[in-house]
Amino acid sequence: MARADRLMQLTQVLRRYRRPVTAAALAEETRVSERTIYRDIISLQISGVPVRGEAGIGYVLESGFDLPPLMLTPEECEALMLGLRFARDRADPGFQRVIDDTRAKIEAILPANLRDIFNSAPLFAPTYRAQMPGGVDEGLLRRALRESRKIRIEYRDAKDEATERVIWPVLMGYFETTRGLIGWCELRQGFRHFRTDRILALDVLEERMPRRRLVLMKEWEAARDAEISACRDGRADDF
């Protein structure tokens, strides 16, 4: 790898870390020696890249620094296309149009050789059964997630019982044949999962969620991990 490319790669790696990372870890990820990492860190600092730290402690890239626009590598082109195909096969029609627009924009900025690699990426994520249609406009769900707003839904569960609930939306999941919403349910006072095709009516409320969505996401992940651990330990009846 050319030195300039190696320095760019090292800067990109440092961007992913919020805490100091050791030269040994950087060397392992970039497949060079620790001595090369020390030399490259000095080169970056001399060129004005705000890398802080020292040998034996670790290095961190100061917040606010940004790289100039970079061209994608062939592997990055393939990764993008895989993600686009995966999402499109599992999305509602409105989101499919967004994905198609995104693909067109990516194609427009790629040179011919990378455009061919992008469009002919040998990676795909198949669906094996017909998808179930969504019950409501899922674009409203995505807007509520972006704006951290509460939603009111009318929901029919697997027992065919209908309830009205106020939900703090946290995540949407895209599965083989269904799409789902994860959120904090005010009615049940806990995290619940909702299939979008069972949502009969949906209103996005003006009221914002009392906690940040990222905080709620971490709380849901902790609750999920605890439940998985309990099931593995044979304590599923505790939930």
N, C-alpha and C positions, 0 to 999 in steps of 0.2 A: 504494500500500500504506500502511495506517495505520502511524503511528510505532511503536506497541506491537508490531504484527505484524513490523515491520522489525527491531526490537531482538531479538525472539524468534528470527527467522530468522538473524540475525547470531550469536547465542549458539549456535544449532544448528550453524552452519557451523564455528565455532571448536571445537566438541566433536570434530570429525572430525580435527583436526590435533594431532599430538603435539609438533610443533616450531613455533617462531614463524612466522607467516604474515604477509606484508606487507599494508599497507592497499590497495595496488594490486591484489593478488590477491583480497582480500576484496571490493573494489569491483567487480571484473569478475564474480565469482560471484554477488553479490547485485544487480548491475545498478544501482548508485548511484555517485555520485562519491566520490573519495578524501576530499574534505572532509566529506562526509556520514559516511563511516566514522570519521573522527577524532572527530566530534561524538558519534556513537553509542557509540564505545568509552568516551568520558568519561561518557556517561549510564549505561552499564552499570556502570562502576566506582563511580559515585556511589550507584547503587542496591544495591551490595553484591556484584555479580557479580565473582568474582576473576579479572579479566583482567590479565595482566602484559605489559609491553613498552613500546615507545615508537616514535614515528615514525622511519622510516628503518631500523629493525631488524626490527620485526614484533611480533605479538601472539600470546599463547598463553593458553588457559584452564587454570587450575590443576586438577590432578587431584583427584577427589573431589567436585567440584561437580556437581550434578544438577538438571535442570529438573523442575518439577512435571509431572504427566501432561498430555499434550497430545492434543487431538482430531486425527484424521487429516484431511488434505486430500482432495479428490476424486481427485487424481492418485495420492496414496499408497494410497487404497483400490483403485484400478485396479492399481497395482503389486503390492499384496499378493495380489489375486485371481489375477493372472497367475502369480505364484510358486506359489501353492497349486495351481492347475490344472496347471502344468508338473510339479510334484513328484508330484501324485497320479497323473497318467497314466503315470509312470515308476516308481512305488513298488511294493513288495511289499504284500500285503493287510494285514499288521500295521501298516505305516507309513501306509497309506491311512486306517485308522481314526484314527490320531493326527492326520492332516491334517484329517479331517472334524471331529474334536473342536476343533481349533484354529480352523477356520472358524466353528463354532457360537459359540465364545467371542468372536470378533471381532464377529460379528453382534449378540451380546447387548449390547455396549457402545456400538454405533453408534446415533445418532439415526436416525429414519425416512428422512430424505432421503439421508444417507450410506449407509444400509443398502441402499437401492435402487441407488445407484451401485455399491456393492461387489458386489452380486449380479448386476448386469447389465453388468459391466465388458466393454467391447468388445474384449478382448485375450485371445488364447489361443495355446497352443503345441501344435500337432497332432502326433500320432503316426501314421505312415503304414503300419505293419505290426504284426501281432500281437506282443505282448511274449513273451519266453521266461520260463518260470517260474524262480524261484530254486531252488537246490538244497538250501539249508539255511534255518533261521530267521534272517533277516537282522537281526532285533531283537538277537540276540546279537552280531552284528558292530558294530551301532551302540553297544551297551553297552561293548564292548571299546574302541571309539574314545573314548567319553566318559571311561572310567576308565583309559585308557592302559595296557591290559593286553595281554600277548602272547596269541596264539591258536595252536592247533595245528590244521592242516587236512589232510584227505586230498583231493588235487586231481588231476583228470583233464584233461590238456592237449589241445590240438587234434590231437595225434598219437595220442590215446587211451592215453597212458601215464600211469599213476597214481603219484603220489609223496606222501610225508608230509612236511610242512614246518612249521616254527615261524616265524610271521610277526609283525612289529611293525606293526600296522595304522596307516595314515596318513590315508587319505581313501577315501570311497566316491564313485563316479561313477554318474550316472543318465543313460542314453543312450536313443536311440529304441526299441531292442528288447532291450537288455541292461542289466544293472547290473554294476558292477565294483568291485573292491577294489584299492587301491594300498598296498603295504607293503614293508618291508625283509624280505627272505627270508634266514633264517640258512643255509639249504641252499646258495643261490646267492651269498650274500654281496653282495647288491645289491638295488636296488629292482626290483620286479616287479609286473605287473598281472595280476589274477585275475578271471575271470568268475564271478559268484556261482552261476550255474546249473551250473558245472563243479566246485563244491566239494561233495564227496560226504559229508564229515563235518567237524564243527567243535567244538572245545572252547575255551572261554575259560579261560586259565590264571590262577592266582593271581599269578604273577610279573609285575611291572610292567616296562614297557619301560625300557631303560637311559638313553634320552635322551627329552626332552620331545617330544610329538607336533608342536608348532609348529616345533621345530628340525628334526625329520625332514622336515616339509613343505617347509621352505625348502631343505633339501638335495636333496629330490626335484625341486623346481622348478629348481634350478641344474643338476642332471643332465639334466633334460628340455630346458632351454634350450640346453645345450651340445650335446646330440644333434641338436636342430633346426638349430642353427648349422652343425654339421658336415655335415649332409645338404645344406644350402643351398650350402655351399662345396665339395661334391663329395667329402667325406672320410668318407662313411658307412661305408667298409670299416674305418675305425679302431676301430669299436665292435663 
